[in-house]
């Protein structure tokens, strides 16, 4: 494993939560914070992000709506949803529409959130490796087809 820090985007409309998250995880991870879904999308446009952690209950755009929007342009980052409410509808939506990796309740437990981030990053890396291998396989396949066509033509 390289020395690269896992990059996390934390989205929450409560500034105290953003400060707390950054204070807790800034030494271990590269942490970006956003106070809204729109601000978070601006960050995604300029920064590489491995994991997105978002609150569900936010004005203008819920966590699930934000994750749905993100999926269109940024399907790779792993997604974790936080909510302070036992809102099963939001959880079901998050799994089905926002394709979340994990769901945690607020206030979050530092150890639980940290281990969830670590697990999410392992899955993220595996997905990227598979994507890379599939790309190499497709290239090899194209080269073989080309060679086969050359042989058939000669």
C-alpha positions as CSV (number, residue, x, y, z in Angstrom):
1,X,0.0,0.0,0.0
2,X,1.3,3.5,-0.9
3,X,1.6,6.4,1.5
4,X,-1.3,8.1,-0.3
5,X,-3.9,9.3,2.2
6,X,-7.5,8.2,1.6
7,X,-9.4,11.2,0.5
8,X,-12.8,11.8,2.0
9,X,-15.5,14.3,1.3
10,X,-17.8,14.9,4.3
11,X,-21.1,16.7,3.5
12,X,-23.3,18.1,6.4
13,X,-25.3,21.2,6.7
14,X,-24.3,21.6,10.4
15,X,-20.9,23.4,10.6
16,X,-20.1,22.0,14.0
17,X,-20.3,18.4,12.5
18,X,-17.9,19.5,9.7
19,X,-15.5,20.9,12.2
20,X,-15.7,17.8,14.4
21,X,-15.3,15.4,11.5
22,X,-12.2,17.3,10.2
23,X,-10.7,17.5,13.7
24,X,-11.2,13.8,14.2
25,X,-9.9,12.5,10.9
26,X,-7.6,15.1,9.4
27,X,-4.4,13.5,10.5
28,X,-5.3,10.0,9.1
29,X,-7.2,11.1,6.0
30,X,-7.2,13.8,3.4
31,X,-10.5,15.5,4.5
32,X,-12.6,17.8,2.4
33,X,-15.8,19.2,3.9
34,X,-18.9,20.8,2.3
35,X,-21.9,22.4,3.9
36,X,-24.3,21.5,1.0
37,X,-24.7,19.0,-1.8
38,X,-24.0,21.8,-4.3
39,X,-20.7,22.8,-2.6
40,X,-19.7,19.1,-2.5
41,X,-20.2,18.8,-6.2
42,X,-17.9,21.8,-6.7
43,X,-15.2,20.0,-4.7
44,X,-15.7,16.7,-6.7
45,X,-15.0,18.7,-9.9
46,X,-11.6,19.8,-8.6
47,X,-10.4,17.1,-6.1
48,X,-10.0,13.4,-6.4
49,X,-12.2,11.7,-3.8
50,X,-12.2,8.1,-2.7
51,X,-15.0,8.1,-0.2
52,X,-18.1,10.3,0.3
53,X,-19.7,10.6,3.7
54,X,-23.0,12.5,3.7
55,X,-25.7,13.5,6.1
56,X,-29.2,12.6,5.0
57,X,-31.2,15.5,6.4
58,X,-30.1,18.7,4.7
59,X,-32.0,21.6,3.2
60,X,-32.3,21.9,-0.6
61,X,-30.9,18.5,-1.3
62,X,-31.1,15.3,0.9
63,X,-28.1,13.0,1.2
64,X,-29.8,10.5,-1.1
65,X,-30.6,13.1,-3.7
66,X,-26.9,14.3,-3.5
67,X,-25.6,10.7,-3.9
68,X,-27.9,10.1,-6.9
69,X,-26.6,13.2,-8.6
70,X,-23.0,12.2,-7.8
71,X,-23.4,8.7,-9.3
72,X,-24.1,10.2,-12.8
73,X,-20.7,11.9,-13.1
74,X,-18.6,10.3,-10.3
75,X,-19.6,6.6,-9.9
76,X,-16.3,5.4,-8.4
77,X,-16.2,6.9,-4.9
78,X,-17.7,4.7,-2.2
79,X,-20.7,6.3,-0.5
80,X,-21.6,6.3,3.2
81,X,-24.9,7.8,4.5
82,X,-25.3,9.3,8.0
83,X,-28.6,10.1,9.6
84,X,-29.7,11.1,13.0
85,X,-33.2,9.8,12.4
86,X,-34.4,6.2,12.2
87,X,-35.7,6.9,8.8
88,X,-36.0,3.5,7.0
89,X,-37.4,5.1,3.8
90,X,-34.2,7.1,3.5
91,X,-32.1,4.0,4.1
92,X,-33.9,2.0,1.4
93,X,-33.6,5.0,-1.0
94,X,-29.9,5.3,-0.2
95,X,-29.3,1.7,-1.0
96,X,-31.4,1.6,-4.1
97,X,-30.9,5.0,-5.6
98,X,-27.7,6.3,-4.0
99,X,-25.9,2.9,-4.2
100,X,-24.4,3.4,-0.7
101,X,-21.8,1.2,0.7
102,X,-22.9,1.6,4.3
103,X,-25.4,3.4,6.5
104,X,-24.6,4.8,10.0
105,X,-26.6,6.7,12.5
106,X,-25.7,10.1,14.0
107,X,-24.1,11.0,16.2
108,X,-21.4,8.8,14.6
109,X,-19.1,6.6,16.6
110,X,-15.5,7.4,15.7
111,X,-14.3,3.8,15.8
112,X,-17.3,2.5,13.8
113,X,-17.0,5.3,11.2
114,X,-13.2,4.8,10.9
115,X,-13.5,1.0,10.3
116,X,-16.4,1.6,7.8
117,X,-14.1,4.1,5.9
118,X,-11.3,1.5,5.9
119,X,-13.6,-1.3,4.6
120,X,-15.1,1.1,2.0
121,X,-11.6,2.0,0.8
122,X,-10.6,-1.7,0.4
123,X,-13.7,-2.3,-1.8
124,X,-12.9,1.0,-3.7
125,X,-9.3,-0.2,-4.4
126,X,-10.6,-3.7,-5.5
127,X,-13.1,-2.1,-7.9
128,X,-10.4,0.1,-9.4
129,X,-8.1,-2.8,-9.8
130,X,-10.8,-4.8,-11.6
131,X,-11.6,-1.8,-13.8
132,X,-7.9,-1.6,-14.7
133,X,-7.6,-5.3,-15.4
134,X,-10.7,-5.2,-17.6
135,X,-9.1,-2.3,-19.5
136,X,-5.9,-4.3,-20.1
137,X,-7.9,-7.4,-21.0
138,X,-9.9,-5.3,-23.6
139,X,-6.7,-4.0,-25.1
140,X,-5.2,-7.5,-25.3
141,X,-8.4,-8.7,-26.9
142,X,-8.3,-5.9,-29.5
143,X,-4.6,-6.7,-30.3
144,X,-5.4,-10.4,-30.7
145,X,-8.3,-9.6,-33.0
146,X,-6.1,-7.3,-35.1
147,X,-3.4,-10.0,-35.4
148,X,-6.0,-12.6,-36.3
149,X,-7.4,-10.4,-39.0
150,X,-3.9,-9.8,-40.4
151,X,-3.3,-13.5,-40.5
152,X,-6.7,-14.1,-42.2
153,X,-5.9,-11.4,-44.8
154,X,-2.5,-12.7,-45.7
